[in-house]
Amino acid sequence: MRLTDISRLAVGAVIAHRSRSLLTSLGIAVGIAAVVLLTSIGEGVHRFVLQEFSQFGTNIIAVTPGKTETFGISGAQISNVRPLSLDDSAALGRLEHVVAAMPVVQGNAQVEFDGRTRRTTILGVGSELPQVWSMDVSLGRFLPPDDQRAARAFVVLGAKVRSELFGQRNPLGQRLGVGGDRYRVIGVMESKGQFLGFDLDDAVYVPAGKALELFNRESLMEIDLVYRAGSSADTVLAGIERILRARHGSDDFTITTQQQMLDVLGSVLDVLTFAVAALGGISLFVGGVGILTIMTIAVRERRAEVGLLRAIGARRSHVLHLFLFESLLLSAAGGLAGLALGLGLAVAIKVLVPSLPVHPSLEYAFLAELLAVLIGLVAGVLPARHAARLQPLDALRAE
């Protein structure tokens, strides 16, 4: 028998039992659709999180108080004897290769203007924020480079705060109440959107020194540095450690580079994507069991056909290839249908729920189809071998 004859017989057998073939392929299709959809969501989340962290650049270093390896808690918690100070920030800003260093203090307070009040995030920062966080001013200017210990009471509004308190009015020069103190509005930031659920537009920016007084804090929450593009991050890290050890007398601080954070996030999200793909793989396994069951039943029903083929000269290898090709057809057809279904659902979710990050991955789709074919072949091996081992006379006598 030629390969074309085997192919024609296999296709004919699949078409002759349309309902059974459809139900068998449906199991594989559901599995492939689940893999494609879940990996699309996983890849979308992966890209979303990396994009969120990358919007501030990749040459940022954050210094937080406390040694997380020693105390085992977030650096935002003050767990060291000597906190991070404004002088620490100024000293780090003078390091070689460092373009800018900015103190950061964060809290929550009520802001008020002309009888309108709103509780919002207060960010105590330095004049370096536009450069460090890659944020632009849309109206007016940002905080001036004052001495933080005697900084003037200026405030810059986030886009949402400006809209809520001032509407279409020009806020520049107006007096704004922040936590009971009066500040003069000198600027409005461009809309930046959300960063991992934190709305950067629903915030006001005041000098870090004023924020320390407002929240009665002694320590900065962190110091963010930007180093020159092309410079070695290790060199900058060594400089930061040298300065802070000399000032603090011990390693009571934690240094995190943006690239370290991205690497950790990338590895975690890769595992997440693989995990959701494995969940879809369970459906593929179920589909493989379905093919095994149906092909076993098909061999029993077609014993006479196998006996006749063997009687007219077909070899065992021909029978083996016939049933393997039939199993391959069922799995491949189910896989293609599952790809179409999964990609269609991913596109539909992207359109109907734009807030949910979905990004179909052609790599995972190709691997899913390949896996479906392999499952079909593996599931068809036992029934095909059983059919090939049938003796012609025994098979015909069974009929």
HUHU-V119143 format. One record per residue. RES is the residue in one letter. PHI is phi as a letter, one per 20 degrees, with the letter a starting at -180 (999 if undefined). PSI is psi in degrees with one decimal (999 if undefined). D_FIRST is the distance of its C-alpha to the first C-alpha in Angstrom with 1 decimal. Layout:
BEGIN
res: [RES:RES]
phi: [PHI:PHI]
psi: [PSI:PSI]
d_first: [D_FIRST:D_FIRST]
END
This chain:
BEGIN
res: [M:R:L:T:D:I:S:R:L:A:V:G:A:V:I:A:H:R:S:R:S:L:L:T:S:L:G:I:A:V:G:I:A:A:V:V:L:L:T:S:I:G:E:G:V:H:R:F:V:L:Q:E:F:S:Q:F:G:T:N:I:I:A:V:T:P:G:K:T:E:T:F:G:I:S:G:A:Q:I:S:N:V:R:P:L:S:L:D:D:S:A:A:L:G:R:L:E:H:V:V:A:A:M:P:V:V:Q:G:N:A:Q:V:E:F:D:G:R:T:R:R:T:T:I:L:G:V:G:S:E:L:P:Q:V:W:S:M:D:V:S:L:G:R:F:L:P:P:D:D:Q:R:A:A:R:A:F:V:V:L:G:A:K:V:R:S:E:L:F:G:Q:R:N:P:L:G:Q:R:L:G:V:G:G:D:R:Y:R:V:I:G:V:M:E:S:K:G:Q:F:L:G:F:D:L:D:D:A:V:Y:V:P:A:G:K:A:L:E:L:F:N:R:E:S:L:M:E:I:D:L:V:Y:R:A:G:S:S:A:D:T:V:L:A:G:I:E:R:I:L:R:A:R:H:G:S:D:D:F:T:I:T:T:Q:Q:Q:M:L:D:V:L:G:S:V:L:D:V:L:T:F:A:V:A:A:L:G:G:I:S:L:F:V:G:G:V:G:I:L:T:I:M:T:I:A:V:R:E:R:R:A:E:V:G:L:L:R:A:I:G:A:R:R:S:H:V:L:H:L:F:L:F:E:S:L:L:L:S:A:A:G:G:L:A:G:L:A:L:G:L:G:L:A:V:A:I:K:V:L:V:P:S:L:P:V:H:P:S:L:E:Y:A:F:L:A:E:L:L:A:V:L:I:G:L:V:A:G:V:L:P:A:R:H:A:A:R:L:Q:P:L:D:A:L:R:A:E]
phi: [999:e:f:f:f:f:f:f:f:f:f:f:f:f:f:f:d:f:f:f:f:f:f:f:f:f:f:f:f:f:f:f:f:f:f:f:f:f:f:f:f:f:f:f:f:g:f:f:f:f:f:f:f:e:f:e:n:d:d:d:c:d:d:d:f:n:e:f:f:e:e:m:c:f:f:f:e:f:c:d:f:d:f:f:d:f:f:f:f:f:f:f:f:e:f:f:m:e:e:b:c:c:f:c:c:c:a:c:b:e:d:b:b:l:n:e:c:b:e:b:f:d:d:e:c:d:f:e:g:g:e:f:e:l:d:d:e:e:b:m:b:e:g:f:f:f:f:f:f:c:f:f:e:d:c:d:e:f:g:f:f:g:f:f:e:d:m:e:f:e:e:f:n:f:e:c:e:c:m:n:e:d:c:e:f:c:a:c:e:f:f:d:n:d:c:l:n:e:e:f:e:e:b:c:d:c:g:g:f:f:f:f:f:f:e:l:d:d:d:f:f:a:c:d:c:d:d:f:g:n:f:f:f:f:f:f:g:f:f:f:f:f:f:f:f:f:e:d:n:a:e:d:b:c:d:c:e:f:f:f:f:f:f:f:f:f:f:f:f:f:f:f:f:f:f:f:f:f:f:f:f:f:f:f:f:f:f:f:f:f:f:g:f:f:f:f:f:f:f:f:f:d:f:f:f:f:f:f:f:f:f:e:o:f:e:g:f:f:f:g:f:f:f:f:f:f:f:f:f:f:f:f:f:f:f:f:f:f:f:f:f:f:f:f:f:f:f:f:f:f:e:f:c:f:f:e:f:c:b:g:d:f:f:f:f:f:f:f:f:f:f:f:f:f:f:f:f:f:f:e:f:f:f:f:f:f:f:f:e:f:e:g:f:f:f:f:f:f:f]
psi: [137.6:163.9:-36.5:-36.2:-43.0:-43.0:-43.0:-40.5:-40.0:-44.9:-41.2:-38.6:-38.3:-42.6:-34.3:-28.5:69.1:-47.8:-46.5:-41.0:-39.7:-46.4:-37.2:-46.4:-27.7:-37.1:-43.9:-40.1:-43.7:-41.3:-45.8:-43.0:-40.7:-43.3:-47.8:-44.2:-46.7:-41.4:-29.7:-42.4:-43.4:-44.1:-36.9:-44.2:-41.2:-53.1:-37.7:-47.7:-44.0:-37.6:-38.9:-45.1:-25.7:-12.1:-17.9:6.0:169.5:0.0:43.4:141.2:132.8:131.6:122.7:152.0:146.4:146.2:106.1:-31.2:-27.1:-46.7:-20.9:23.8:170.9:142.6:-19.5:-19.1:132.2:103.7:11.6:163.2:-43.2:113.7:168.1:134.0:170.5:-33.0:-35.5:-43.9:-43.5:-39.4:-41.5:-30.4:-18.4:0.1:149.6:142.5:-12.5:122.4:-41.7:147.5:135.1:127.5:147.6:128.6:133.5:141.3:-170.2:132.4:170.2:133.8:146.9:138.5:125.5:44.2:-9.7:132.3:152.2:131.0:125.7:176.0:134.3:122.1:114.1:115.3:-175.2:177.5:-11.4:-2.0:-47.7:-33.9:-38.7:-44.7:6.4:48.2:144.2:155.2:130.7:-24.2:132.0:-137.5:169.8:-179.6:137.9:161.8:61.5:161.7:122.4:-23.7:-19.3:40.3:144.4:153.2:72.4:151.0:143.5:134.2:145.6:158.0:-38.7:-40.0:-42.2:-45.2:-40.4:-38.5:-31.7:-15.2:-126.0:-0.8:153.4:116.7:-12.7:130.8:-10.2:154.7:128.1:131.9:125.0:106.6:30.2:-14.0:159.8:131.5:150.3:130.0:124.4:-4.4:165.6:132.2:152.0:152.5:128.2:-18.3:-157.2:149.3:100.6:45.5:-11.5:121.8:105.2:-19.0:-22.1:59.9:158.4:150.7:122.0:164.5:142.0:-37.5:-41.0:-37.3:-37.0:-41.2:-43.2:-41.9:6.3:50.7:154.4:-25.0:145.7:151.2:-34.3:166.3:122.6:131.8:147.6:125.2:159.3:136.3:134.7:-14.0:156.5:125.8:-35.7:-38.2:-43.1:-42.8:-42.8:-39.2:-41.1:-46.0:-41.5:-44.9:-48.0:-33.1:-41.2:-36.1:-34.0:-22.8:-2.3:171.6:68.7:44.3:162.0:133.5:128.9:123.9:155.0:-35.2:-37.0:-43.0:-42.2:-38.5:-44.1:-45.1:-41.4:-43.4:-40.2:-43.7:-29.9:-42.4:-40.3:-45.7:-40.8:-37.8:-44.1:-31.4:-36.6:-35.9:-42.5:-30.9:-26.6:-41.5:-36.8:-39.2:-42.4:-41.1:-36.4:-39.7:-37.3:-42.2:-42.5:-43.6:-47.9:-41.0:-34.4:-42.7:-40.0:-39.1:-42.1:-38.6:-25.0:29.8:-39.4:-39.2:-42.3:-43.4:-40.3:-42.2:-44.7:-35.7:-31.0:10.7:-1.4:136.1:167.3:-37.4:-34.4:-44.1:-41.9:-47.1:-33.3:-50.0:-32.6:-40.5:-36.3:-43.1:-39.2:-39.9:-45.5:-44.3:-39.8:-42.6:-43.2:-38.5:-44.2:-41.3:-39.7:-38.4:-47.4:-42.8:-46.1:-45.3:-37.8:-43.0:-38.7:-44.0:-40.2:-42.7:-39.8:-34.3:-44.7:-33.0:74.3:-20.9:-19.0:116.8:116.3:127.8:100.3:135.7:117.1:-30.5:-48.2:-34.6:-43.3:-43.2:-36.8:-43.1:-41.7:-40.5:-38.0:-42.6:-43.7:-41.0:-40.8:-42.1:-46.0:-42.6:-26.6:-7.8:-51.5:-49.7:-38.8:-41.5:-37.7:-41.9:-39.0:-25.5:-4.6:137.3:136.7:-47.5:-41.2:-40.7:-42.8:-36.8:-34.6:-33.1:999]
d_first: [0.0:3.8:6.7:8.2:6.2:6.9:10.3:11.1:10.7:12.8:15.3:15.7:16.5:19.0:20.6:20.8:23.0:25.1:28.1:26.4:24.3:27.6:29.6:27.1:27.0:30.8:31.4:29.8:31.5:34.9:34.4:33.6:36.5:38.8:37.9:38.4:41.6:43.1:42.4:43.8:47.0:47.1:46.7:49.2:51.7:51.1:51.9:54.8:56.5:56.1:57.4:60.3:61.4:60.8:63.0:66.0:64.5:63.1:66.3:68.3:69.7:71.3:74.0:74.8:77.6:76.9:74.5:71.4:70.3:73.7:74.5:70.9:71.8:71.4:73.3:74.8:76.9:80.0:79.8:81.7:85.4:85.5:83.7:82.2:85.1:85.7:87.1:83.7:82.0:84.5:84.1:80.3:80.7:82.5:79.7:78.3:75.0:75.7:76.0:77.4:78.0:78.6:80.0:78.4:80.0:78.4:80.0:80.5:83.6:85.0:85.6:88.1:89.3:91.6:91.2:87.4:86.0:82.5:81.3:79.0:77.8:80.4:79.0:81.6:80.5:81.9:82.1:79.0:76.6:75.3:74.3:73.0:71.1:70.1:72.0:74.0:77.2:77.1:80.8:83.8:83.2:82.2:84.5:86.9:86.9:89.9:91.0:89.1:92.2:94.2:91.5:92.6:91.5:88.8:85.6:82.4:80.5:76.8:75.6:75.3:78.7:80.3:78.8:79.9:83.4:84.3:82.1:82.6:85.9:86.3:86.5:87.8:91.3:91.2:92.2:89.5:90.2:87.9:88.6:92.2:92.8:93.1:90.9:90.9:87.6:86.8:83.1:79.9:76.5:73.4:70.9:68.6:66.8:65.7:64.9:62.9:64.8:68.2:69.6:71.2:72.8:74.7:76.9:80.1:80.8:84.2:85.5:84.3:87.9:88.7:85.7:86.8:90.2:88.7:86.5:89.0:86.6:87.3:83.8:81.3:77.9:76.3:76.7:74.0:73.9:72.1:71.7:71.2:67.7:66.6:68.8:67.6:67.3:68.2:71.4:72.4:71.7:73.8:76.6:76.5:76.6:79.5:81.6:81.1:81.7:84.9:85.9:84.8:85.2:81.9:78.2:78.9:76.4:72.7:71.0:67.7:66.0:64.0:61.1:61.2:61.1:58.1:56.3:56.9:56.0:52.8:51.7:52.7:50.9:47.7:47.8:48.4:45.4:43.2:44.7:44.0:40.4:40.1:41.4:38.6:36.2:37.3:36.0:32.6:32.6:33.3:30.5:28.2:29.5:28.8:25.1:25.0:26.8:24.7:21.4:23.0:24.1:20.7:19.2:22.1:21.9:18.2:18.4:17.9:14.7:13.4:14.9:13.4:9.7:10.8:12.8:10.3:8.5:6.5:8.3:10.9:9.8:6.8:9.7:12.0:10.5:10.2:13.9:15.0:13.9:15.8:18.7:18.7:18.9:21.8:23.7:23.4:24.5:27.3:28.3:28.7:30.7:32.8:33.5:34.8:36.8:38.3:39.2:40.7:42.8:43.9:45.1:46.8:48.6:49.7:51.2:52.7:53.9:54.8:56.8:53.7:52.1:48.4:46.3:42.4:40.8:37.7:37.2:37.1:35.0:32.3:32.5:32.3:29.1:27.6:28.9:27.4:23.9:24.6:26.0:22.9:20.7:23.3:23.8:20.1:19.8:21.6:20.0:16.5:17.6:19.3:16.3:14.2:17.3:17.7:18.0:16.4:19.9:21.7:19.4:19.9:23.5:24.1:23.3]
END
